[in-house]
Amino acid sequence: MFHRNSWLMNTKKILVVDDSLVIVKVLTLKLKSAGYEVINAPDGATAVATARQHKPDLIILDINFPLEVDQSWDAFSIMQWIRRIDGAAQIPVIIITSGDPAQFKERSLAAGAIAFFHKPIDHDALVATIQKTLGETGVQAQPTA
């Protein structure tokens, strides 16, 4: 079995934006095991600043944040702000939520999200979507001679 090595491949960076430490930890473990570098942000303001500084290859974004965490941000306002950042406007965004998919899925896709996942997340489907989005479908590390 061959593993992805960041020194052999250009490691893709994923920004995970969620106020739940459990969700962030689980996604970080799953994404790192798939060979991605993971950075995270607990709220909208931090997400925008992190996207500006790190220019991730993809963003996984929770749709809602509790009022005590962030009163002025939701996924849609975060996406609007990120679209205004030089070099970040084309970063693909995947929306995640525990909210009603009927209420949020169509709006998320119309706002520019490339995919929508309802919690609990199917991690295999999420990684497959990320790989496809980043042009990595079918990519495997090659054995060294």
Secondary structure as UniProt FT lines:
FT   TURN            6..8
FT   STRAND          13..17
FT   HELIX           21..33
FT   TURN            34..35
FT   STRAND          37..41
FT   HELIX           44..54
FT   STRAND          58..62
FT   TURN            67..69
FT   HELIX           75..83
FT   TURN            86..90
FT   STRAND          93..97
FT   HELIX           101..110
FT   TURN            111..112
FT   STRAND          115..118
FT   HELIX           123..133
FT   TURN            134..135
FT   TURN            137..138
//
